Amino acid sequence: MIALLSYLTDKKLDSHLRELVSGSSTALIVTIGGVAAAYVFYLLLARNYGAEIAGIFVLSFTFFQIFSMLSKLGTDTFLIRFVAEYSSQNKWDSVRRVYSQALKIIVPFSILVTIITFVFAPHIARSLNKEYLMLHFRIISLAIIPMAVMSINAQALRGIKKIREFTFLQYAAPFAFGSLILMGFLLADKHAKMPIIAFTCGTYVAALLSFKWWWRNINRRVEGEISQPGFAIIDILRISLPMLLSGSMLYLMQWTDTVMLGIFMSDKDVGIYNIATKIATVISVPLFAVNSIAAPKFAEFFGKNDIKSLGKMAQHSTKMIFWVSLPVVCIFLTFPSFVMGIFGKDFIEGRYALIYLTIGQFINAVSGSVGFILQMTGKEKAFQYIMIFAVMLNIMLDYLLIPKLGIAGAAISNMIAMIFWNIAAVLCIKKYFNFYTVYMPFLKINK
């Protein structure tokens, strides 16, 4: 409410802030539904298969995320920036052209990545000393192509401010459809591979839906201003690859925790840690929701060289994130055992991990949309270097702490790395654009 009242007093940015509030509110509702869909999937997995099978799914899903991220080559983030910029100028032919060029990159490369992942699945499983994961890896590798296509369709929809469609595809669709399919499987068979198969099938359904939504929306657009020449593929990659590196680093920190736990600890520990991570991520749901509408707005302001409005948009969005996140943080820090126990008695062991992860996620939330600001304003290489250092720090701490502290060690590593990269990005934005994004109610840091 405090944040909302402050918006009403800012008359210059009134229309933009109203768009931020209304768009973020819509995105928040859909994101909560999406997170709920993912939790339904993991709840079905944990309750019906236990922590060990949940750990097997998580390890398989982690490697899938790694290869899926690589297959996109950063073109999904590239599309947010330029689809938003061109659509705000009513250059719809340029929007179509840049989308088509991204698709020409994504499809053949994701096919190549799928083939490589499928062929080398036995080697990946043996490197973890878990040869029984080979078939799981091969099954989920078949979801790389539809996931890559769905992601660029989702980000293109985000660029034209179709926030509900984007949010559902990005945060809900694969797990929502996967949960429905898994429920059907549970009626017939509880084989350990059913969750992987259900998720893979759900990804294909989500990809088909993303195509339908994208073409339905883009075909309605009429050309306005004269379009500019499209990007050559090499120009797209020159911009998108730094975005891939910086964007993937954030996920790589989570993947590193999972992989290192898989090496040093049991599948059960991996399953428990993953549930703690999923729960703590709820704190950043308001950040995801605000970013859904704020990222295209950052690109729009930067395209117009309106840094003052960009800064005000960033600061107001962080206020919204803070006040919505705060109650969830208090619950997680006060009742960690109860929250983890919802997934079963075995998962109570992850209560300390939940506390550390909650602290890290809260710092991430109150720092604001730092990653997207840097990526939408041509500073993707600066963000890339910050994230590379953060990942190196996380790997080092994982190696030192996991053998001694188990899942709590992984959580501490993640927390420290999360705090580091957020503070570094906040200072970087201050250096380049002379405003702070971080918000704490009793500090005058934004002045």
C-alpha positions, -999 to 999 in steps of 0.1 A, spaced: 0 0 0 28 24 8 43 18 -26 10 22 -43 4 55 -26 38 68 -37 29 60 -73 -2 83 -71 20 113 -62 43 109 -92 23 127 -119 51 126 -146 53 89 -146 17 83 -139 8 64 -171 39 43 -170 35 35 -133 -1 26 -138 10 2 -166 36 -12 -142 11 -17 -114 -16 -32 -135 7 -53 -156 26 -65 -125 -6 -73 -107 -18 -95 -136 16 -111 -138 17 -117 -101 -16 -136 -101 -6 -157 -131 29 -163 -117 15 -174 -84 -7 -198 -104 24 -210 -123 44 -215 -91 14 -234 -77 14 -257 -108 51 -264 -103 45 -271 -66 16 -295 -75 40 -314 -97 67 -316 -70 41 -324 -44 28 -353 -65 64 -364 -70 74 -361 -33 43 -377 -19 40 -406 -44 77 -413 -50 96 -400 -20 128 -379 -16 151 -403 -34 130 -404 -67 125 -367 -63 163 -363 -63 166 -384 -94 141 -362 -112 158 -330 -100 193 -342 -112 178 -351 -146 158 -318 -148 190 -298 -138 210 -312 -168 180 -306 -190 179 -269 -179 216 -265 -186 214 -279 -222 181 -261 -228 196 -228 -218 226 -234 -241 203 -243 -270 187 -208 -269 221 -189 -273 206 -160 -254 182 -151 -282 152 -152 -258 167 -122 -239 176 -106 -272 140 -108 -283 127 -90 -251 149 -60 -258 143 -56 -295 107 -67 -298 99 -43 -270 119 -15 -287 104 -20 -321 68 -26 -310 69 6 -289 78 24 -322 50 5 -341 76 -12 -363 58 -45 -366 76 -57 -397 109 -54 -378 93 -74 -349 83 -102 -373 117 -101 -389 138 -103 -357 116 -131 -344 120 -150 -376 158 -146 -375 159 -158 -339 138 -189 -348 162 -197 -376 190 -198 -350 171 -217 -323 156 -246 -342 187 -261 -358 209 -255 -328 184 -270 -303 181 -301 -326 219 -304 -325 220 -300 -287 193 -326 -283 213 -351 -304 245 -344 -285 227 -348 -251 209 -380 -261 241 -396 -274 263 -386 -245 237 -393 -217 256 -425 -206 288 -405 -202 271 -378 -182 255 -404 -159 288 -422 -154 305 -389 -145 281 -386 -116 286 -422 -106 249 -427 -113 246 -448 -144 209 -455 -137 202 -419 -147 211 -425 -183 176 -433 -195 162 -404 -175 186 -381 -193 177 -394 -227 140 -391 -221 142 -355 -209 166 -345 -236 137 -348 -260 121 -318 -243 150 -295 -253 136 -285 -287 101 -276 -275 114 -258 -244 137 -236 -266 109 -228 -290 84 -221 -262 109 -198 -244 115 -175 -274 77 -174 -281 71 -165 -245 98 -137 -245 85 -124 -278 50 -122 -263 65 -104 -233 81 -78 -257 47 -69 -271 33 -67 -235 12 -99 -236 20 -104 -199 -6 -131 -191 5 -153 -220 42 -148 -212 38 -155 -175 18 -186 -180 42 -200 -206 73 -190 -186 63 -201 -151 34 -225 -155 28 -243 -187 53 -272 -187 46 -281 -151 8 -274 -153 4 -298 -183 30 -321 -168 10 -323 -135 -22 -333 -154 -3 -359 -173 14 -372 -142 -20 -375 -124 -32 -397 -153 -1 -418 -151 -5 -423 -113 -39 -439 -119 -22 -466 -140 14 -470 -129 39 -455 -104 71 -463 -124 100 -441 -114 103 -428 -150 67 -415 -152 75 -380 -138 102 -375 -165 79 -387 -192 50 -365 -179 72 -333 -178 85 -340 -213 50 -344 -228 39 -313 -209 67 -293 -226 55 -303 -261 19 -292 -252 33 -258 -239 53 -253 -271 23 -258 -294 3 -234 -272 31 -208 -274 30 -209 -312 -7 -204 -313 -6 -174 -290 23 -157 -308 8 -160 -343 -26 -150 -331 -12 -118 -316 14 -108 -342 -10 -113 -372 -33 -87 -358 -6 -60 -359 -7 -34 -387 26 -17 -398 31 18 -385 64 36 -388 89 26 -415 108 -4 -403 146 -6 -402 168 -33 -418 168 -66 -398 198 -80 -380 222 -105 -396 225 -137 -377 261 -128 -367 248 -95 -353 221 -113 -332 247 -137 -318 271 -108 -310 244 -93 -288 227 -125 -275 258 -145 -265 268 -121 -237 231 -122 -226 233 -160 -226 264 -160 -204 251 -135 -179 216 -150 -178 228 -186 -175 251 -177 -147 222 -171 -123 208 -206 -131 243 -221 -131 246 -212 -94 215 -233 -87 227 -261 -110 261 -261 -93 245 -267 -59 224 -296 -73 253 -312 -92 278 -308 -63 252 -323 -39 247 -351 -64 285 -358 -63 291 -355 -26 257 -364 -11 228 -388 -17 198 -385 -41 176 -379 -11 197 -349 -1 194 -335 -36 156 -340 -34 153 -322 -1 175 -293 -12 155 -288 -44 123 -285 -24 139 -260 -1 150 -240 -32 116 -242 -47 100 -229 -15 125 -200 -11 120 -190 -47 85 -180 -37 100 -149 -22 112 -138 -57 78 -143 -73 69 -106 -70 103 -99 -86 94 -122 -115 60 -106 -118 73 -71 -119 101 -80 -143 75 -94 -167 63 -58 -174 93 -38 -163 119 -54 -186 102 -42 -218 97 -8 -202 134 -6 -194 142 -13 -230 116 13 -241 130 40 -219 166 32 -229 156 34 -266 143 69 -260 174 78 -239 151 86 -209 173 75 -181 155 95 -155 122 77 -161 141 44 -162 155 51 -128 121 60 -113 105 30 -128 132 7 -113 129 23 -78 91 21 -77 91 -15 -89 115 -24 -61 92 -9 -35 64 -31 -48 86 -62 -46 97 -54 -11 63 -50 5 48 -81 -13 78 -103 -4 82 -93 33 53 -113 47 65 -145 30 100 -140 43 87 -136 79 67 -169 75 97 -189 61 121 -176 87 97 -182 116 83 -216 107 109 -233 85 102 -268 98 65 -265 93 69 -252 57 93 -280 48 72 -306 65 43 -300 41 62 -321 16 68 -350 40 87 -358 72 120 -364 54 120 -329 41 121 -313 75 159 -319 74 161 -290 50 148 -264 74 182 -247 79 188 -247 41 154 -230 38 165 -202 62 197 -195 43 181 -196 9 153 -173 22 178 -147 32 195 -148 -2 163 -146 -21 151 -116 0 183 -97 -8 177 -106 -45 142 -93 -42 150 -59 -25 178 -52 -49 153 -49 -77 155 -58 -114 192 -53 -116 199 -80 -142 173 -69 -166 183 -32 -163 219 -40 -173 208 -64 -201 181 -40 -215 205 -10 -216 234 -25 -235 255 -33 -203 251 -71 -207 288 -76 -207 292 -59 -173 265 -81 -159 282 -111 -175 314 -105 -157 296 -100 -123 278 -133 -128 309 -152 -139 327 -142 -107 296 -150 -86 294 -185 -101 331 -191 -94 325 -180 -58 296 -204 -55 315 -233 -69 344 -227 -45 321 -224 -15 302 -255 -26 334 -275 -28 344 -264 7 311 -264 25 290 -293 11 313 -321 23 312 -306 58 276 -292 61 257 -311 34 226 -293 21 230 -264 46 265 -258 31 250 -256 -4 224 -231 9 251 -209 25 271 -210 -7 241 -199 -27 232 -172 -2 267 -156 -3 269 -157 -41 234 -143 -44 242 -114 -20 275 -107 -39 261 -104 -74 231 -83 -63 252 -58 -45 277 -57 -74 250 -51 -99 234 -24 -78 267 -6 -76 273 -11 -114 239 5 -122 248 34 -99 281 39 -117 266 38 -152 232 56 -146 235 73 -113 206 58 -95 201 30 -69 176 2 -74 177 -13 -39 149 -4 -15 149 -6 23 121 15 40 142 31 66 173 39 44 175 70 22 197 51 -3 176 60 -33 181 97 -28 
